[in-house]
Amino acid sequence: MRIAFDQQVFAWQEYGGISRYICSLATHLSEIPNVCAKIFAPLHVNAYLPSLPPDMRTGIKVKKTVPKTGRIRINASRLMALPLIQSFRPDIVHETYYSTWAYAPNAACRVLTAHDMIHEHFSEMFPKNDPTTYRKKKAFARVDHIICVSESTRRDLLELFDVPSDKVSVVYHGFDALAVRIKKTDNIKNKNKPYLLYVGQRFEYKNFAGLVRAYASSAWMRNNFRLLCFGGGSFTATEKKMFNINGVNETHIQQVGGDDSALADYYCHAAAFVYPSLYEGFGIPPLEAMSVGCPVICSNISSIPEVVGNSGEYFDPSSIDSIRYTIEKVLQSSERRADLTTKGLERCKLFTWEKCAAETLAIYRSL
C-alpha cells in the first residue's frame, strides 16, 4: 500500500500537535511490511520533518521569519505538491488539514483526521471571517473517510456537520513517553519548593484563569505550593493583571520553558499535574505526566475522561470550588497520589503510536 500525506500543515506549522501526529503516524506505518508512507511538503517550515528518513519525505525547509511570504509559501507548496503526489501513484492520500482542494488522484482514496471542534465551540476566539469551519464542511463532504482522535470529537463532528456516521471512525493518538528523556542531573531551580504543574498554551478554552482563581482562593495552596506553567510563552500584561486581582503574583505563579528533557524533569518533580481545560479533542499532556509517575488532576468533560480513565482525580472545570477542593484533596493525601501514580503508569501503556498506526492502516485497507 502506498500512502501519501499532503503538504498542508507543514507549510505553516513549525511545531505543534498535528504535524507531530502526522510524522509519528507516517514513521510507524513505514515500519509495517508492504507499506510505503511518504510526506509531500515541497516548501515547509516544520521542525519535525528533517528528522525523518529522506525516503519518507520530500521538500525543503524554508525560514518562516521572512515577512509577508506565508501565503506565497503555502500556495507554492500546494501547487508543487500536486504533481508530486500524482506521480507517487498513492492508494491513499491522507490530508493533513482542512482544505477545499483535493490533493489525491482520482484513483486514490481520501482520508482526513478531525482533531477537535474548537473553532465551532469557541468561535469568539477567532476572527469573524475565519474560514476553518467552511473548509471543514467542504473537506468532510469531499473525503472518503474521517478519523476522529476521540469519541468526544466524533460526537461533536456528527452533531455539527452533515456527515454519515459510517464515514467516521475513532483512532486514539499515541504519545512519546518522556521517561527516557529525564536528565540524570536535575536542572530545576528551587526544586525543593513543591509545585503544581500546568503545561502548554493558555488560551481561553484551556481554563488557565479558572485554575489561577482556584489556586488563589486557597491560602493553604498559596502557602505550600507554587504553580509552575511550562511553555506557552511569558505571562501577558492581562495575565499579570489577573494575578494581582486575585491576590497572587509571580512568586506564586511562574512561567518556565525548555525542551522535552526539561519538561520530563518538571513532570517528574511536580506534586501533581493539573489539566483544567474546558475542551480537548484528545489531550497529550495527561499521558506525558502519567508516563513519568506524576499524579493527574483534571477536568471531567470533553475527551479527557476517555484518555485519563480511572487514573485521574476529576473536577468540574466550571466550578472554582470544585477545582480547589479536588486539588487540595489530592495534595493532602500521599496515599491518593501514590494510587494515581500506579494507575497512570498502567493507563498510558494503552496509547501507543504502533496501535494508532495499525488501526489507521485497517481503515485504509477497508477503503
PyMOL commands that set and color helices and strands:
alter all, ss='L'
color gray80, all
select helices_A, chain A and resi 9-11+17-30+49-51+54-56+70-88+118-121+123-125+132-142+151-160+165-167+179-181+204-206+208-216+219-224+237-245+260-269+285-291+304-311+320-331+334-350+353-366
alter helices_A, ss='H'
color red, helices_A
select strands_A, chain A and resi 2-5+36-44+57-61+92-95+109-114+145-148+168-170+195-199+226-230+253-256+272-275+296-299+312-315
alter strands_A, ss='S'
color yellow, strands_A
deselect
rebuild
show_as cartoon
